[in-house]
């Protein structure tokens, strides 16, 4: 099964994700909002999802970046 199995999956391709895009964990539904950043990983507000380190994971369930889906706002 490919990484892009889920429609809207991030899949690691930062070139198609606008900096202000919010993404949701497909495991626990945690929403990463760039305007808020991530206190657990000490990512300051304004940090785009694509700028998070590759080893970043969901602060609630530990899912990898590949396990996030783009939100349509």
N, C-alpha and C positions, 0 to 999 in steps of 0.2 A: 504494500500500500504506500503510495507516495505521500510526501509532506503536504502537498496541495490537495489531499483528499477532501478536506473540508473547504467549502466555498468561503472565501473571505479570509482564509488562513494567512497569517503573516509569512511564514515559510522562510524567513531570513532575507528577503529581498527588500532592502531598505530604499532602493531607488524608486519604488512605487508608493511609498508611504509618506504623505505630507507630515511635516514636523508637528502640527497641532492635532493629529489623529489620535483618538483614544482607542485602546485595544482591550479586549476582554479575554480572560483566561477561559479556555473551553473546559477546564476541569472543575474549577470552583466559582467561576463568574466574577472574579476580582477584576476591576476595571483599572487599567493604568491610564492615568490622565496626565499628559505632559505638563499642563499648567500647575499641577499639584506636586509633581515629582514623586519620589518614593523615600519616605523617612527611614524605612527598614534598611534599604541599601544606600542611604545617604545620597540619593540623586536629587539635586536641587530643583525647585520649580523651574519650568522652562526646558527641561531635558526631554528631547524627543525620544520616542521608543527606540529608534534606530541608533541613538547615541549611547544607549545603555550597553555595558560591557557584554560580550558574548556569554560569559558565565552567569549573567544575571538570571534570576529565576523568580517566579511568582512569590511574593512575600507571604501569601496565605497558605499555598499548598506545595510550593517548590517546583511547579511545572516549568519547563524550559521556555525560552522566547518563542520557539516554534509552535508552542501550544496556545498561542494567542490568536484571536480573530479580530479583524478590523471592525469597528463599530460604525454604522451609518448614522450620523447625527442629523 
